[in-house]
Amino acid sequence: MKGIKIILGLVFCVFLFSFESDAPANDNQCGIRNTAFKSGEEATFTVFYAVAGLYVNAGTAIFSNTLETLNNRPVYHIIGDGKTNNSYDWIYKVRDKYESYVDTATMQPLRFVRNVNEGGFKKYENISFNRNANSAVTSQGVFKVPDCVQDVLSSVYYARSIDFNQFQPEDKITFPMFLDNEVFNMYIRYLGKEEIRTKYGRFRAIKFKPLLLEGTIFKGGETMTVWVSDDQNHIPLRIESPIVVGKVKIDLMGYKNLRYPLSSLIRRK
């Protein structure tokens, strides 16, 4: 049961989650424009948990976005829904929903909503970002935030528009993120390009590692590896990481309305 509880908390580990560094954010990543996705896109992921080399399908996560208006501004309303499979609900039921309202012009979040139910633990969080005052307003107060700050969900889509061709292997790509009433200076280490086989098929991929925080369910350091498609979509393909008990693997299993053809797909299984 312990291993199952650990993996079910990982449904929203796609791309960037719970890592930080002391490095300042890269100015050249501030004000990035969306070049990777369009409204109406949807991606489905399967979460696998492994002990002793045996992988078990433990849950699913679906990420989608629509074009809406918030405070008279056009925004991408991004939704991440994660849940355990019904067969695991009796052990540890997860029904998580994350929402981010991202300014289409700046790719900066204007609002973030977190509504989670994990094994009976429930938490609701609603954050409003004031770009003029560089502040984040939560139920706990008003917090100062830097320019170009992201939330945990908007950072996924923000990072997809990074031009990885301007980096060399081992380069760090950094930006700030607001989470749990605190600002973190995030980074990923770019590792280059390679081919990868997933449950969906064989891809040309861009590879990188985030630096994970000690004290979480993850082992500290650069133990997590992420692959995104080596085409203009930069859609996540696979995330792998050892955890306290066993290993987690999250694979892209389906998609709709990509902005560009998935040209990185070499062969589908």
BELLIN-V291761 format. One record per residue. PSI is psi in radians with two decimals (999 if undefined). OMEGA is omega in radians with two decimals (none if undefined). D_LAST is the distance of its C-alpha to the last C-alpha in whole Angstrom. Layout:
psi=(PSI;PSI)
omega=(OMEGA;OMEGA)
d_last=(D_LAST;D_LAST)
This chain:
psi=(-0.65;-0.76;-0.68;-0.75;-0.69;-0.85;-0.57;-0.33;-0.02;0.09;-0.57;0.60;0.13;2.10;-1.38;2.19;2.19;0.88;2.69;2.94;3.00;0.03;2.53;2.72;2.55;2.15;-0.54;-0.15;-0.09;2.30;0.38;2.61;2.63;2.04;0.10;-0.50;2.90;2.87;2.53;-0.10;2.54;2.37;2.37;2.33;2.56;2.36;2.09;2.47;2.37;2.38;2.31;0.60;-0.03;2.08;2.35;2.34;1.90;-0.42;3.13;2.72;2.37;2.23;2.25;2.90;2.62;2.76;2.10;-3.02;2.34;2.17;0.74;0.36;2.43;2.33;2.68;2.06;1.77;2.31;2.31;2.03;2.20;2.48;2.70;2.73;2.61;-0.57;-0.30;-0.10;-0.61;-0.39;-0.91;1.68;2.27;2.25;1.64;2.45;2.18;2.42;2.44;2.36;1.91;2.21;2.15;-0.46;-0.61;-0.23;0.51;2.42;2.45;-0.43;2.51;2.30;2.29;2.12;1.76;2.59;1.85;1.80;0.56;-0.26;2.16;2.45;2.34;2.29;2.34;2.02;2.29;2.28;2.22;1.80;-0.57;-0.66;-0.04;1.00;2.76;2.21;2.09;-3.14;-0.25;-0.07;-2.87;2.25;2.40;2.35;2.68;2.99;2.58;0.42;2.56;2.84;3.11;-0.47;-0.74;-0.52;-0.55;-0.83;-0.58;-0.82;-0.42;-0.39;0.09;2.37;1.66;-0.31;-0.31;0.01;2.72;2.67;2.38;-0.11;2.58;2.42;2.07;2.65;2.76;2.64;2.47;2.16;2.31;0.81;0.50;2.57;2.26;2.45;1.83;2.68;2.69;2.57;2.03;2.29;-0.08;-2.74;2.60;2.93;2.54;2.50;2.20;-3.14;-0.36;-0.70;-2.87;2.31;2.69;2.28;2.72;2.33;2.40;2.95;2.33;2.67;2.05;2.57;2.46;2.65;-0.06;-2.98;-0.24;2.73;2.49;2.87;-2.93;1.15;-0.37;2.44;2.38;2.39;2.31;2.78;2.35;1.12;-3.01;-0.27;-0.59;0.73;2.40;2.37;-0.73;2.53;2.27;2.49;2.41;2.60;-3.02;-0.75;1.92;-2.58;2.60;2.49;2.25;2.11;2.45;2.25;-0.22;2.77;2.75;2.57;0.81;2.65;-0.60;2.82;2.54;1.24;-0.23;-0.27;2.02;-0.80;2.31;2.51;999)
omega=(-3.11;-3.14;3.12;3.13;-3.12;-3.05;-3.10;3.03;-3.04;-3.05;-3.11;3.10;-3.09;3.06;-3.01;3.12;3.01;2.97;-3.08;3.03;3.09;-3.11;3.07;3.14;3.12;3.12;-3.07;3.05;3.12;3.13;3.12;3.14;3.14;3.07;-2.94;-3.03;3.08;3.11;-3.12;3.11;3.07;3.11;-3.12;-3.11;3.01;3.14;3.12;3.08;-3.07;2.93;-3.14;3.04;-3.14;-3.12;3.13;3.07;-3.01;-3.09;-3.14;3.03;3.12;3.13;-3.11;3.06;3.06;3.11;-3.10;3.11;3.08;-3.11;3.12;3.08;3.03;-3.11;2.90;3.05;-3.06;-3.13;2.99;3.13;3.10;3.13;3.01;3.00;-3.08;-3.10;3.13;-3.06;-3.10;3.11;-3.07;-3.05;3.10;3.00;-3.06;3.06;3.09;3.12;3.07;3.09;-2.96;3.09;-3.08;-3.08;-3.03;-3.04;3.09;-3.14;3.05;3.14;3.11;-3.14;3.11;-3.12;-3.00;3.03;-3.05;3.13;-3.12;3.05;-3.10;3.09;3.07;-3.13;3.14;-3.08;3.02;3.13;3.07;-3.06;3.14;-3.11;-3.05;-3.12;3.04;-3.09;3.11;3.09;-3.14;3.13;3.14;-3.05;3.09;3.12;3.13;3.03;3.02;3.11;3.14;2.93;-3.00;-3.14;3.14;-3.12;3.11;-3.08;3.07;-3.09;-3.14;-3.13;3.07;3.07;-3.08;-3.13;3.14;-3.12;3.05;3.07;-3.10;3.05;3.05;3.09;-2.97;3.01;-3.09;3.09;3.12;-3.10;3.12;3.07;-3.12;3.10;3.08;3.00;-3.02;2.91;2.94;3.09;-3.14;-3.08;3.13;-3.05;3.11;3.03;-3.11;3.06;3.11;3.08;-3.13;-3.10;-3.13;-3.03;2.78;-2.97;2.98;-3.00;3.04;3.13;2.96;3.04;-3.06;3.10;2.96;3.04;3.06;3.08;3.08;2.93;-3.09;3.12;-3.08;-3.09;3.11;3.09;-3.11;3.04;3.03;-3.05;3.12;3.00;-3.05;-3.14;-3.08;-3.13;3.12;3.13;-3.11;2.98;3.10;3.06;2.92;3.07;-3.06;3.07;3.08;-3.02;3.11;3.05;-3.14;-3.07;2.94;-3.12;3.13;-3.12;3.07;2.96;3.00;-3.13;-3.11;3.01;3.12;-3.02;3.11;3.14;3.14;3.13;3.08;3.11;none)
d_last=(32;32;29;28;30;29;25;26;28;25;24;25;24;22;23;27;29;32;33;36;38;42;41;42;39;39;41;38;36;38;38;35;34;30;28;25;24;26;28;25;22;20;18;16;16;15;18;18;21;21;24;24;21;20;18;19;18;21;21;20;21;21;22;24;27;30;33;36;39;41;45;45;42;38;36;32;32;29;28;26;26;25;25;25;23;26;26;27;30;32;32;31;31;29;30;30;30;31;32;33;35;35;37;35;38;38;34;37;37;40;39;37;36;35;35;34;34;33;35;38;38;38;39;39;40;41;41;43;43;46;45;49;50;47;47;45;46;45;47;48;50;50;48;48;45;44;43;39;39;35;35;32;29;31;30;26;27;30;28;25;28;29;29;27;28;32;31;31;29;31;33;33;33;35;36;38;37;39;38;40;43;43;41;39;38;35;33;30;29;27;26;24;21;18;15;12;9;9;7;6;5;8;11;15;16;20;21;24;26;28;32;32;35;37;38;34;32;30;32;34;33;30;27;25;22;20;18;18;16;18;19;22;20;20;18;17;14;15;19;20;23;25;28;31;29;26;23;21;18;17;13;13;11;12;15;18;21;20;23;21;18;15;15;14;10;10;7;4;0)
